[in-house]
Amino acid sequence: MIKFFKKFRTQEDGAVTVDWVVLTASVVGLAVGGVMVIKDGVDGLAGNIGTELSSATVVGLGELGQTSETATE
């Protein structure tokens, strides 16, 4: 068993894997941080768009280009 631990301690095959795990965790952490920074702005913008769309009206094809005054004539 002691021979196994001495051999395991000198091997460096897993060092690259550890580096990639740390690098990947850093990238994921930065992405989560970036999302948290812009989340409030995106939520506000989505709310504004929703408000504008809910108050918008759709006109029929025959009414395009007419104002409300010419449509009643």
MMTF fields as JSON, N, C-alpha, C and O atoms, coordinates in Angstrom:
{
  "mmtfVersion": "1.0.0",
  "mmtfProducer": "UNKNOWN",
  "numBonds": 291,
  "numAtoms": 292,
  "numGroups": 73,
  "numChains": 1,
  "numModels": 1,
  "chainsPerModel": [1],
  "groupsPerChain": [73],
  "chainIdList": ["A"],
  "bondAtomList": [4, 2, 8, 6, 12, 10, 16, 14, 20, 18, 24, 22, 28, 26, 32, 30, 36, 34, 40, 38, 44, 42, 48, 46, 52, 50, 56, 54, 60, 58, 64, 62, 68, 66, 72, 70, 76, 74, 80, 78, 84, 82, 88, 86, 92, 90, 96, 94, 100, 98, 104, 102, 108, 106, 112, 110, 116, 114, 120, 118, 124, 122, 128, 126, 132, 130, 136, 134, 140, 138, 144, 142, 148, 146, 152, 150, 156, 154, 160, 158, 164, 162, 168, 166, 172, 170, 176, 174, 180, 178, 184, 182, 188, 186, 192, 190, 196, 194, 200, 198, 204, 202, 208, 206, 212, 210, 216, 214, 220, 218, 224, 222, 228, 226, 232, 230, 236, 234, 240, 238, 244, 242, 248, 246, 252, 250, 256, 254, 260, 258, 264, 262, 268, 266, 272, 270, 276, 274, 280, 278, 284, 282, 288, 286],
  "bondOrderList": [1, 1, 1, 1, 1, 1, 1, 1, 1, 1, 1, 1, 1, 1, 1, 1, 1, 1, 1, 1, 1, 1, 1, 1, 1, 1, 1, 1, 1, 1, 1, 1, 1, 1, 1, 1, 1, 1, 1, 1, 1, 1, 1, 1, 1, 1, 1, 1, 1, 1, 1, 1, 1, 1, 1, 1, 1, 1, 1, 1, 1, 1, 1, 1, 1, 1, 1, 1, 1, 1, 1, 1],
  "groupList": [{"groupName": "MET", "atomNameList": ["N", "CA", "C", "O"], "elementList": ["N", "C", "C", "O"], "formalChargeList": [0, 0, 0, 0], "bondAtomList": [1, 0, 2, 1, 3, 2], "bondOrderList": [1, 1, 2], "singleLetterCode": "M", "chemCompType": "L-PEPTIDE LINKING"}, {"groupName": "ILE", "atomNameList": ["N", "CA", "C", "O"], "elementList": ["N", "C", "C", "O"], "formalChargeList": [0, 0, 0, 0], "bondAtomList": [1, 0, 2, 1, 3, 2], "bondOrderList": [1, 1, 2], "singleLetterCode": "I", "chemCompType": "L-PEPTIDE LINKING"}, {"groupName": "LYS", "atomNameList": ["N", "CA", "C", "O"], "elementList": ["N", "C", "C", "O"], "formalChargeList": [0, 0, 0, 0], "bondAtomList": [1, 0, 2, 1, 3, 2], "bondOrderList": [1, 1, 2], "singleLetterCode": "K", "chemCompType": "L-PEPTIDE LINKING"}, {"groupName": "PHE", "atomNameList": ["N", "CA", "C", "O"], "elementList": ["N", "C", "C", "O"], "formalChargeList": [0, 0, 0, 0], "bondAtomList": [1, 0, 2, 1, 3, 2], "bondOrderList": [1, 1, 2], "singleLetterCode": "F", "chemCompType": "L-PEPTIDE LINKING"}, {"groupName": "ARG", "atomNameList": ["N", "CA", "C", "O"], "elementList": ["N", "C", "C", "O"], "formalChargeList": [0, 0, 0, 0], "bondAtomList": [1, 0, 2, 1, 3, 2], "bondOrderList": [1, 1, 2], "singleLetterCode": "R", "chemCompType": "L-PEPTIDE LINKING"}, {"groupName": "THR", "atomNameList": ["N", "CA", "C", "O"], "elementList": ["N", "C", "C", "O"], "formalChargeList": [0, 0, 0, 0], "bondAtomList": [1, 0, 2, 1, 3, 2], "bondOrderList": [1, 1, 2], "singleLetterCode": "T", "chemCompType": "L-PEPTIDE LINKING"}, {"groupName": "GLN", "atomNameList": ["N", "CA", "C", "O"], "elementList": ["N", "C", "C", "O"], "formalChargeList": [0, 0, 0, 0], "bondAtomList": [1, 0, 2, 1, 3, 2], "bondOrderList": [1, 1, 2], "singleLetterCode": "Q", "chemCompType": "L-PEPTIDE LINKING"}, {"groupName": "GLU", "atomNameList": ["N", "CA", "C", "O"], "elementList": ["N", "C", "C", "O"], "formalChargeList": [0, 0, 0, 0], "bondAtomList": [1, 0, 2, 1, 3, 2], "bondOrderList": [1, 1, 2], "singleLetterCode": "E", "chemCompType": "L-PEPTIDE LINKING"}, {"groupName": "ASP", "atomNameList": ["N", "CA", "C", "O"], "elementList": ["N", "C", "C", "O"], "formalChargeList": [0, 0, 0, 0], "bondAtomList": [1, 0, 2, 1, 3, 2], "bondOrderList": [1, 1, 2], "singleLetterCode": "D", "chemCompType": "L-PEPTIDE LINKING"}, {"groupName": "GLY", "atomNameList": ["N", "CA", "C", "O"], "elementList": ["N", "C", "C", "O"], "formalChargeList": [0, 0, 0, 0], "bondAtomList": [1, 0, 2, 1, 3, 2], "bondOrderList": [1, 1, 2], "singleLetterCode": "G", "chemCompType": "PEPTIDE LINKING"}, {"groupName": "ALA", "atomNameList": ["N", "CA", "C", "O"], "elementList": ["N", "C", "C", "O"], "formalChargeList": [0, 0, 0, 0], "bondAtomList": [1, 0, 2, 1, 3, 2], "bondOrderList": [1, 1, 2], "singleLetterCode": "A", "chemCompType": "L-PEPTIDE LINKING"}, {"groupName": "VAL", "atomNameList": ["N", "CA", "C", "O"], "elementList": ["N", "C", "C", "O"], "formalChargeList": [0, 0, 0, 0], "bondAtomList": [1, 0, 2, 1, 3, 2], "bondOrderList": [1, 1, 2], "singleLetterCode": "V", "chemCompType": "L-PEPTIDE LINKING"}, {"groupName": "TRP", "atomNameList": ["N", "CA", "C", "O"], "elementList": ["N", "C", "C", "O"], "formalChargeList": [0, 0, 0, 0], "bondAtomList": [1, 0, 2, 1, 3, 2], "bondOrderList": [1, 1, 2], "singleLetterCode": "W", "chemCompType": "L-PEPTIDE LINKING"}, {"groupName": "LEU", "atomNameList": ["N", "CA", "C", "O"], "elementList": ["N", "C", "C", "O"], "formalChargeList": [0, 0, 0, 0], "bondAtomList": [1, 0, 2, 1, 3, 2], "bondOrderList": [1, 1, 2], "singleLetterCode": "L", "chemCompType": "L-PEPTIDE LINKING"}, {"groupName": "SER", "atomNameList": ["N", "CA", "C", "O"], "elementList": ["N", "C", "C", "O"], "formalChargeList": [0, 0, 0, 0], "bondAtomList": [1, 0, 2, 1, 3, 2], "bondOrderList": [1, 1, 2], "singleLetterCode": "S", "chemCompType": "L-PEPTIDE LINKING"}, {"groupName": "ASN", "atomNameList": ["N", "CA", "C", "O"], "elementList": ["N", "C", "C", "O"], "formalChargeList": [0, 0, 0, 0], "bondAtomList": [1, 0, 2, 1, 3, 2], "bondOrderList": [1, 1, 2], "singleLetterCode": "N", "chemCompType": "L-PEPTIDE LINKING"}],
  "groupTypeList": [0, 1, 2, 3, 3, 2, 2, 3, 4, 5, 6, 7, 8, 9, 10, 11, 5, 11, 8, 12, 11, 11, 13, 5, 10, 14, 11, 11, 9, 13, 10, 11, 9, 9, 11, 0, 11, 1, 2, 8, 9, 11, 8, 9, 13, 10, 9, 15, 1, 9, 5, 7, 13, 14, 14, 10, 5, 11, 11, 9, 13, 9, 7, 13, 9, 6, 5, 14, 7, 5, 10, 5, 7],
  "groupIdList": [1, 2, 3, 4, 5, 6, 7, 8, 9, 10, 11, 12, 13, 14, 15, 16, 17, 18, 19, 20, 21, 22, 23, 24, 25, 26, 27, 28, 29, 30, 31, 32, 33, 34, 35, 36, 37, 38, 39, 40, 41, 42, 43, 44, 45, 46, 47, 48, 49, 50, 51, 52, 53, 54, 55, 56, 57, 58, 59, 60, 61, 62, 63, 64, 65, 66, 67, 68, 69, 70, 71, 72, 73],
  "secStructList": [7, 2, 2, 2, 2, 2, 2, 2, 2, 2, 7, 7, 6, 6, 2, 2, 2, 2, 2, 2, 2, 2, 2, 2, 2, 2, 2, 2, 2, 2, 2, 2, 2, 2, 2, 2, 2, 2, 2, 2, 2, 2, 2, 2, 2, 2, 2, 2, 2, 2, 2, 2, 2, 2, 2, 7, 7, 7, 7, 7, 4, 4, 4, 6, 6, 7, 7, 2, 2, 2, 2, 7, 7],
  "xCoordList": [0.828, 0.0, 0.873, 0.55, 1.957, 2.863, 3.486, 3.692, 3.779, 4.337, 3.347, 3.745, 2.066, 1.017, 0.956, 0.888, 0.981, 0.903, 2.127, 2.001, 3.305, 4.517, 4.424, 4.768, 3.956, 3.802, 2.72, 2.9, 1.609, 0.51, 0.959, 0.574, 1.768, 2.232, 3.162, 3.183, 3.912, 4.856, 4.222, 4.793, 3.053, 2.41, 1.803, 1.279, 1.879, 1.329, 0.296, -0.002, -0.241, -1.211, -2.496, -3.097, -2.938, -4.19, -4.061, -5.069, -2.848, -2.642, -3.339, -3.887, -3.33, -3.985, -5.494, -6.164, -6.016, -7.449, -7.848, -8.87, -7.062, -7.345, -7.305, -8.149, -6.338, -6.255, -7.51, -8.049, -7.975, -9.171, -10.412, -11.297, -10.488, -11.632, -11.652, -12.706, -10.505, -10.422, -10.753, -11.49, -10.221, -10.492, -11.976, -12.558, -12.582, -14.005, -14.864, -15.835, -14.513, -15.257, -15.134, -16.093, -13.972, -13.796, -14.669, -15.292, -14.715, -15.532, -17.011, -17.743, -17.453, -18.847, -19.151, -20.215, -18.236, -18.434, -18.541, -19.38, -17.703, -17.775, -19.087, -19.672, -19.549, -20.814, -21.981, -22.856, -21.997, -23.067, -23.01, -24.046, -21.809, -21.662, -22.15, -22.796, -21.851, -22.314, -23.824, -24.429, -24.429, -25.893, -26.508, -27.508, -25.93, -26.467, -26.367, -27.228, -25.324, -25.133, -26.19, -26.711, -26.51, -27.433, -28.883, -29.764, -29.145, -30.488, -31.528, -32.594, -31.26, -32.246, -32.566, -33.726, -31.548, -31.781, -32.621, -33.498, -32.354, -33.118, -34.557, -35.489, -34.74, -36.104, -36.892, -38.062, -36.259, -36.929, -37.283, -38.379, -36.361, -36.614, -37.737, -38.583, -37.753, -38.825, -40.17, -41.182, -40.19, -41.431, -41.918, -43.114, -41.001, -41.37, -41.919, -42.906, -41.287, -41.754, -43.135, -44.005, -43.339, -44.641, -45.731, -46.846, -45.411, -46.391, -46.752, -47.929, -45.761, -46.02, -46.817, -47.721, -46.498, -47.221, -48.659, -49.553, -48.89, -50.256, -51.142, -52.36, -50.549, -51.36, -51.414, -52.071, -50.741, -50.75, -52.046, -52.665, -52.44, -53.633, -53.247, -52.245, -54.04, -53.801, -54.938, -56.108, -54.604, -55.626, -55.801, -54.891, -56.96, -57.223, -56.527, -56.083, -56.429, -55.753, -56.448, -55.78, -57.748, -58.482, -58.293, -58.612, -57.783, -57.631, -56.196, -55.929, -55.293, -53.906, -53.759, -54.34, -52.997, -52.742, -53.822, -53.692, -54.896, -55.989, -55.896, -55.524, -56.239, -56.333, -57.725, -58.585, -57.947, -59.261, -60.334, -61.503, -59.967, -60.955, -61.4, -62.589, -60.474, -60.858, -61.511, -62.239, -61.279, -61.871, -63.358, -64.106, -63.813, -65.238, -66.07, -67.298, -65.448, -66.195, -66.857, -67.519],
  "yCoordList": [-1.189, 0.0, 1.254, 2.233, 1.232, 2.388, 2.603, 3.74, 1.526, 1.635, 2.324, 3.129, 2.009, 2.624, 4.136, 4.91, 4.556, 5.987, 6.755, 7.896, 6.147, 6.807, 6.988, 8.043, 5.951, 6.047, 7.073, 7.853, 7.079, 8.013, 9.453, 10.338, 9.685, 11.038, 11.587, 12.797, 10.748, 11.215, 11.349, 12.002, 10.745, 10.841, 12.227, 12.819, 12.735, 14.053, 13.989, 15.01, 12.833, 12.665, 13.436, 13.929, 13.56, 14.231, 15.732, 16.413, 16.269, 17.704, 18.535, 19.594, 18.085, 18.814, 18.817, 19.817, 17.713, 17.633, 18.626, 19.302, 18.716, 19.659, 21.084, 21.905, 21.383, 22.727, 23.051, 24.152, 22.105, 22.34, 22.485, 23.28, 21.733, 21.858, 23.246, 23.876, 23.716, 25.049, 26.124, 27.062, 25.998, 26.957, 26.977, 28.049, 25.813, 25.731, 26.33, 27.035, 26.054, 26.622, 28.141, 28.836, 28.661, 30.114, 30.741, 31.778, 30.123, 30.64, 30.6, 31.55, 29.52, 29.414, 30.472, 31.091, 30.68, 31.7, 33.094, 33.885, 33.401, 34.704, 34.864, 35.947, 33.804, 33.872, 34.117, 34.934, 33.427, 33.62, 35.043, 35.684, 35.533, 36.908, 37.92, 38.902, 37.695, 38.589, 38.602, 39.655, 37.443, 37.368, 38.121, 38.818, 37.988, 38.679, 40.198, 40.93, 40.669, 42.109, 42.69, 43.774, 41.997, 42.551, 42.119, 42.566, 41.242, 40.705, 41.794, 41.759, 42.746, 43.784, 44.642, 44.981, 44.991, 45.78, 45.049, 45.639, 43.767, 42.972, 42.805, 42.874, 42.587, 42.471, 43.769, 43.728, 44.91, 46.196, 46.421, 46.885, 46.095, 46.247, 45.328, 45.735, 44.107, 43.181, 43.689, 43.55, 44.27, 44.838, 45.989, 46.094, 46.865, 47.984, 47.496, 48.032, 46.498, 45.953, 45.334, 45.512, 44.607, 43.998, 45.039, 44.856, 46.137, 47.21, 47.833, 48.054, 48.117, 48.706, 47.764, 48.202, 46.493, 45.542, 45.346, 45.154, 45.391, 45.2, 46.4, 46.255, 47.576, 48.751, 49.014, 49.959, 48.203, 48.396, 47.86, 46.943, 48.442, 47.973, 47.473, 47.898, 46.584, 46.015, 46.471, 46.326, 47.017, 47.483, 46.466, 45.691, 46.473, 45.582, 46.071, 47.218, 45.221, 45.592, 46.739, 47.551, 46.831, 47.897, 49.247, 50.28, 49.255, 50.495, 51.028, 52.066, 50.355, 50.784, 52.141, 52.37, 53.028, 54.336, 55.35, 56.503, 54.95, 55.895, 56.335, 55.56, 57.579, 58.063, 57.739, 57.302, 57.947, 57.637, 58.564, 58.183, 59.764, 60.684, 60.214, 60.284, 59.733, 59.316, 57.958, 57.63, 57.16, 55.827, 55.917, 55.017, 56.961, 57.071, 57.721, 57.675, 58.311, 59.002, 58.056, 58.488],
  "zCoordList": [0.0, 0.0, 0.0, -0.673, 0.737, 0.78, -0.594, -1.018, -1.276, -2.622, -3.564, -4.406, -3.422, -4.246, -4.007, -4.961, -2.746, -2.433, -2.926, -3.372, -2.852, -3.363, -4.875, -5.408, -5.554, -7.008, -7.369, -8.304, -6.644, -6.893, -6.696, -7.46, -5.68, -5.37, -6.453, -6.68, -7.111, -8.133, -9.513, -10.385, -9.731, -11.036, -11.221, -10.277, -12.447, -12.768, -13.89, -14.509, -14.155, -15.243, -14.988, -15.943, -13.764, -13.447, -13.284, -13.096, -13.35, -13.128, -14.204, -13.897, -15.436, -16.52, -16.305, -16.566, -15.837, -15.562, -14.481, -14.605, -13.438, -12.361, -12.893, -12.531, -13.743, -14.34, -15.141, -15.033, -15.939, -16.744, -15.876, -16.193, -14.795, -13.889, -13.257, -13.171, -12.821, -12.215, -13.249, -12.948, -14.451, -15.505, -15.873, -16.039, -15.999, -16.322, -15.209, -15.484, -13.968, -12.845, -12.831, -12.494, -13.192, -13.248, -14.332, -14.106, -15.49, -16.593, -16.223, -16.5, -15.605, -15.186, -14.124, -14.156, -13.193, -12.168, -12.754, -12.325, -13.727, -14.389, -15.149, -15.153, -15.785, -16.521, -15.565, -15.853, -14.451, -13.465, -12.914, -12.737, -12.645, -12.166, -13.182, -12.817, -14.451, -15.512, -15.633, -15.839, -15.507, -15.572, -14.4, -14.569, -13.228, -12.05, -12.206, -11.719, -12.879, -13.059, -13.999, -13.738, -15.075, -16.071, -15.875, -16.609, -14.879, -14.684, -14.44, -15.057, -13.574, -13.262, -14.485, -14.719, -15.26, -16.46, -17.484, -18.116, -17.648, -18.613, -18.136, -18.937, -16.836, -16.307, -16.513, -16.891, -16.268, -16.477, -17.928, -18.242, -18.814, -20.244, -20.705, -21.501, -20.217, -20.586, -20.08, -20.767, -18.896, -18.377, -19.227, -19.499, -19.655, -20.52, -21.859, -22.364, -22.421, -23.701, -23.533, -24.385, -22.435, -22.175, -22.022, -22.512, -21.34, -21.167, -22.507, -22.791, -23.326, -24.642, -25.53, -26.241, -25.498, -26.343, -25.877, -26.7, -24.572, -24.087, -24.412, -24.521, -24.567, -24.896, -26.405, -26.84, -27.195, -28.65, -29.248, -28.708, -30.359, -31.061, -32.437, -33.013, -32.944, -34.267, -35.171, -34.817, -36.327, -37.258, -38.368, -38.665, -38.969, -40.087, -41.344, -41.402, -42.34, -43.58, -44.291, -44.932, -44.201, -44.853, -44.178, -44.766, -42.962, -42.212, -42.215, -41.611, -42.866, -42.862, -43.545, -44.606, -42.948, -43.532, -43.279, -43.689, -42.609, -42.327, -40.872, -39.99, -40.648, -39.27, -38.76, -39.525, -37.499, -36.934, -37.516, -37.564, -37.955, -38.533, -39.907, -40.217, -40.745, -42.096, -42.095, -43.032, -41.081, -41.026, -40.722, -41.104, -40.054, -39.688, -40.792, -40.731, -41.775, -42.838, -43.784, -44.727]
}
